[in-house]
Amino acid sequence: MITTPKRYFYNDEFLKECFQKLHGTIVSCHLKDILLKQDYTFQLQECACGKGTLNIELYTQLATKENTHMPMIIEHLTTDEEYMTSVQYVRERLRKTQ
C-alpha cells in the first residue's frame, strides 16, 4: 500500500494510520520491505525484508499490539535462500528491540 512519495518517506506515520483505521479487523500481516529505485522517476519496488527502508520493528510492534499471536507472512521471494535470509534479518532486528 506504499504507493506515493509521502507514504514512502513517512512510512512510520502511514503504518500507524493503517493499524489505527483497521484496528480489530486485521487477521494477518505480510512482512515486506520497499525500496525506492534509483531511476529518473519515482518507482517503488517490493523487496525482501532488509533490502529496503520500511521500519520492520514498528510494523511488527503494531501488529503484535493488534494481536499478540498475529501471523506474519513473508512472500513473493524467488528462492528458499531469499526466504531464509529475510526471516533471519527479521529475527535479528526483533532481538535487538527486546
Secondary structure, DSSP 8 states (H G I E B T S, - for coil): ---SHHHHHTHHHHHHHHHHHTTTT---EE--EEEE-SSSS--EEEE-TTSS---HHHHHHHHHHH-TT--EE--S-SSHHHHHHHHHHHHHHHHHH-
